Amino acid sequence: MEEHFIPVGGHVLRVLRAGVGEPLLLIHGFTDSAMCWLSLIEALAPRYDVIAYDSRGHGRATRVSSRYTIVDLADECAALLDALALRAPLLVAGHSMGAGIAALLAVRQPSRVKALVLEDPPFTPTVAAPDMSLWKSQIILQQQSPRDAVVQYYHTELHPAWGDADIQTRVDARGELDVSVFDYMDWEASPRWQDFIGQIACPGLLLTGDPALGALVRPEAAAALVAGWPALRHVHVPTVGHHIRCAAFAAYWQALNQFLQEVEHE
């Protein structure tokens, strides 16, 4: 897997790239990094030119020092595609915040997106500044703790059903995170998904989990998404929460693989 550091609009983003074939872009969630896609990159690389990057403040990207919005991150993604000379429409998959970035990229740069895969996007009934103080303090504590102890905690307490690679990469992402993202990310400035979802014309796959287990997209929101986006397919995985591919990789892979094959044959 190749690692590159690409200047984009005043920031430097780390880019991971592996495989051959049609380009497929992966966009990670809040507090994660490009490495959190490792298991999926390995599965996709035999068929695709897989590209994953660290958003600002995450992984090994530039640290943050001023306020920004998810729209800024979508524009940053488009600028990264320019820097990589990826101008033809490409497949884009995102998780959580990354899914929101992917959706906004399809709205703001429709010619750049061939198809979208959204894993539990942050499409909640309202846009409000969530209280992330506990989450921030937990990550700071993890950064101050021995890595082996944090890995063990993830294995035994947080995500006992996850594979080791997903836990190892997630722990490393938390360790590399610039916790200032909690202070500078302006969630309240995010556009309402209800106002832009109807503007997406490309095929899409929505993967959702169980809100009782921590998933963000509730059934009524999923129904509204399908109603407003005719080319969207919805796959619900009932026994998992927010991190669908980590807790139920087989179900995620089956839905993703089928969707990609259909897109390829259109």
URCOR-V706650 format. One record per residue. N is the residue number from 1. SS is DSSP state (H for helix, E for strand, C for the rest). Layout:
BEGIN
n & ss
N & SS
N & SS
END
This chain:
BEGIN
n & ss
1 & C
2 & E
3 & E
4 & E
5 & E
6 & E
7 & E
8 & E
9 & C
10 & C
11 & E
12 & E
13 & E
14 & E
15 & E
16 & E
17 & E
18 & E
19 & C
20 & C
21 & C
22 & E
23 & E
24 & E
25 & E
26 & E
27 & E
28 & C
29 & C
30 & C
31 & C
32 & C
33 & C
34 & H
35 & H
36 & H
37 & H
38 & H
39 & H
40 & H
41 & H
42 & H
43 & H
44 & H
45 & C
46 & C
47 & C
48 & E
49 & E
50 & E
51 & E
52 & E
53 & E
54 & C
55 & C
56 & C
57 & C
58 & C
59 & C
60 & C
61 & C
62 & C
63 & C
64 & C
65 & C
66 & C
67 & C
68 & E
69 & C
70 & H
71 & H
72 & H
73 & H
74 & H
75 & H
76 & H
77 & H
78 & H
79 & H
80 & H
81 & H
82 & H
83 & H
84 & C
85 & C
86 & C
87 & C
88 & C
89 & C
90 & E
91 & E
92 & E
93 & E
94 & E
95 & E
96 & C
97 & H
98 & H
99 & H
100 & H
101 & H
102 & H
103 & H
104 & H
105 & H
106 & H
107 & H
108 & H
109 & C
110 & H
111 & H
112 & H
113 & E
114 & E
115 & E
116 & E
117 & E
118 & E
119 & E
120 & C
121 & C
122 & C
123 & C
124 & C
125 & C
126 & C
127 & C
128 & C
129 & C
130 & C
131 & C
132 & C
133 & H
134 & H
135 & H
136 & H
137 & H
138 & H
139 & H
140 & H
141 & H
142 & H
143 & H
144 & C
145 & C
146 & C
147 & H
148 & H
149 & H
150 & H
151 & H
152 & H
153 & H
154 & H
155 & H
156 & H
157 & H
158 & H
159 & C
160 & C
161 & C
162 & C
163 & C
164 & H
165 & H
166 & H
167 & H
168 & H
169 & H
170 & H
171 & H
172 & H
173 & H
174 & H
175 & H
176 & H
177 & C
178 & C
179 & C
180 & C
181 & H
182 & H
183 & H
184 & H
185 & E
186 & C
187 & H
188 & H
189 & H
190 & C
191 & C
192 & C
193 & H
194 & H
195 & H
196 & H
197 & H
198 & H
199 & H
200 & C
201 & C
202 & C
203 & E
204 & E
205 & E
206 & E
207 & E
208 & E
209 & C
210 & C
211 & H
212 & H
213 & H
214 & C
215 & C
216 & C
217 & C
218 & C
219 & H
220 & H
221 & H
222 & H
223 & H
224 & H
225 & H
226 & H
227 & H
228 & H
229 & C
230 & C
231 & C
232 & E
233 & E
234 & E
235 & E
236 & E
237 & C
238 & C
239 & C
240 & C
241 & C
242 & C
243 & C
244 & H
245 & H
246 & H
247 & H
248 & C
249 & H
250 & H
251 & H
252 & H
253 & H
254 & H
255 & H
256 & H
257 & H
258 & H
259 & H
260 & H
261 & H
262 & H
263 & H
264 & H
265 & C
266 & C
END
